Amino acid sequence: MNINVRGKNIEATPALVDYAQKKLGKLDKHFEQATDVQVVLSVIREEHIVEVTLNLNGLILRGEESTSDMYASIDMVVDKLERQVKKYKTRMNKSLRYRGMRTISEKHAALEAEERAEDDAPQVVRTKRFTLKPMSVEEAILQMDLLGHNFFVFTNAETDGVNVVYRRKDGNYGLIEPE
């Protein structure tokens, strides 16, 4: 596991880096191949925030926690990521059994959209660029849930068209397909 720890408004001391690497090393048992992990430690006012982004062959898992103690934040974010990994593996195993053991592409894409309106007039405050990778609707819903977003843009593997899945207020999902 390739772990990159950096500080934002805080110096990433060797003790913090070692602690983060040790804790995140627990996740290594879930993966068969090397993964890239980005860890950002930051302090805003009295909150110690840990953001971890785990990139596994195109699948992106992300966790963020904040407490008044940096070590506690690291512990909490590792627990959150471990739950996400177990959830992902369980869903993938069920999906494989359901589809009669058809292979599923490991290529996934992630979209993180953040909009903040500071004035009354809407403005574009952030632009994200990402590669659309082909996947099924079920895989797109899984990726959206893992990222904690309300919508997800992807290339539908069956139709080769750009689609959007979104979470409805009633708890179900919607699919937008262009004509």
C-alpha positions in Angstrom: 0.0 0.0 0.0 1.5 3.4 -1.0 0.5 5.8 1.7 1.1 9.6 1.1 0.6 11.7 4.3 0.6 15.5 4.1 -0.4 18.3 6.4 -2.5 21.3 5.7 -2.2 24.1 8.3 -0.3 21.6 10.4 3.1 19.9 10.2 2.8 16.2 9.5 5.2 15.0 12.3 6.9 11.7 12.0 4.8 10.4 14.9 1.5 11.3 13.1 2.8 9.9 9.8 3.8 6.6 11.5 0.5 6.4 13.3 -1.5 7.0 10.1 0.5 4.5 8.1 0.2 1.8 10.9 -3.6 2.3 11.1 -4.2 2.4 7.4 -2.0 -0.7 7.0 -4.9 -2.7 8.5 -6.8 -2.1 5.3 -4.0 -3.8 3.2 -5.4 -7.2 4.0 -8.5 -6.5 1.9 -6.6 -5.8 -1.3 -4.7 -8.2 -3.5 -2.7 -5.6 -5.3 -1.0 -2.3 -4.4 -3.2 0.7 -3.7 -2.6 4.4 -3.5 -3.7 6.2 -0.4 -3.7 10.0 0.0 -4.0 11.3 3.6 -4.5 15.0 4.4 -4.2 16.1 8.0 -5.6 19.6 8.6 -6.6 21.8 11.5 -9.3 24.4 11.3 -9.9 26.2 14.5 -10.0 23.5 17.1 -11.1 20.7 14.8 -8.5 18.1 13.7 -9.6 16.8 10.3 -8.4 13.7 8.5 -9.3 13.1 4.9 -8.3 9.8 3.3 -8.8 8.9 -0.4 -8.0 5.4 -1.4 -7.6 4.6 -5.1 -8.0 0.9 -6.1 -7.7 0.4 -9.8 -10.2 3.2 -10.6 -12.5 2.5 -7.6 -12.3 5.5 -5.2 -13.1 5.1 -1.5 -13.1 8.3 0.6 -13.5 9.0 4.2 -13.3 12.2 6.3 -13.6 12.6 10.1 -13.0 15.5 12.4 -12.6 15.5 16.2 -10.7 17.6 18.7 -7.8 15.0 18.6 -5.9 14.1 15.4 -5.2 10.5 16.6 -8.9 9.9 17.3 -9.8 11.3 13.8 -7.4 8.9 12.2 -8.9 5.9 14.1 -12.4 7.0 13.1 -11.6 7.4 9.4 -9.9 4.0 9.3 -13.0 2.4 10.8 -15.2 4.2 8.3 -13.1 3.0 5.3 -13.0 -0.5 6.6 -16.8 -0.5 6.7 -16.9 0.8 3.1 -14.5 -1.9 1.9 -16.6 -4.7 3.5 -19.8 -3.2 2.1 -18.2 -3.0 -1.4 -16.9 -6.6 -1.2 -20.3 -7.9 0.0 -22.2 -6.2 -2.8 -19.7 -7.3 -5.4 -19.9 -10.9 -4.2 -23.7 -10.8 -4.3 -23.7 -9.2 -7.7 -21.4 -11.9 -9.1 -23.6 -14.7 -7.7 -26.7 -12.9 -9.1 -25.3 -12.5 -12.5 -24.2 -16.1 -12.8 -20.6 -15.4 -12.2 -20.2 -13.0 -15.1 -17.1 -10.8 -14.7 -17.5 -7.3 -13.7 -15.1 -4.6 -14.8 -13.0 -3.2 -12.0 -12.9 0.2 -13.8 -15.0 2.7 -11.9 -15.1 6.5 -12.0 -15.8 8.9 -9.2 -17.3 12.4 -9.4 -17.2 14.8 -6.5 -19.3 17.9 -7.0 -19.3 20.7 -4.4 -21.3 23.8 -4.9 -21.2 26.7 -2.6 -23.2 29.9 -3.1 -21.6 32.8 -1.4 -23.7 35.5 -3.2 -27.2 35.5 -4.4 -26.0 35.2 -8.0 -25.1 31.6 -8.8 -21.5 31.1 -10.0 -19.2 28.2 -10.9 -16.8 27.9 -7.9 -15.2 24.6 -8.9 -14.7 22.6 -12.0 -14.0 18.8 -11.9 -12.7 16.8 -14.8 -12.8 13.1 -14.7 -12.7 10.1 -17.1 -16.0 8.4 -17.7 -15.5 4.6 -17.5 -18.1 2.1 -18.7 -20.1 0.3 -15.9 -23.5 -1.1 -15.2 -26.3 0.9 -13.5 -25.8 -1.3 -10.4 -22.1 -0.5 -10.3 -22.8 3.2 -10.6 -25.3 3.1 -7.7 -22.7 1.3 -5.6 -20.0 3.8 -6.5 -22.4 6.7 -5.7 -23.3 5.1 -2.3 -19.6 4.5 -1.5 -18.7 8.1 -2.2 -21.8 9.4 -0.2 -23.0 11.5 -3.1 -26.6 12.1 -4.3 -25.8 11.6 -8.0 -23.2 9.9 -10.2 -22.3 10.4 -13.9 -21.1 7.4 -15.8 -20.9 5.7 -19.2 -23.5 2.9 -19.4 -21.7 -0.3 -20.5 -24.9 -1.6 -22.2 -25.8 1.5 -24.2 -22.4 3.3 -24.4 -24.2 6.5 -23.5 -23.6 9.0 -20.7 -26.1 8.4 -17.9 -26.7 9.8 -14.4 -28.0 7.9 -11.4 -29.4 9.9 -8.5 -31.0 9.3 -5.1 -34.7 10.2 -4.9 -36.3 11.7 -1.8 -38.3 8.5 -1.3 -35.0 6.5 -0.9 -35.1 4.8 -4.3 -32.8 5.6 -7.3 -33.5 7.4 -10.6 -31.7 7.0 -13.9 -31.3 9.8 -16.5 -30.6 8.5 -20.1 -30.3 10.8 -23.1 -32.4 10.0 -26.1 
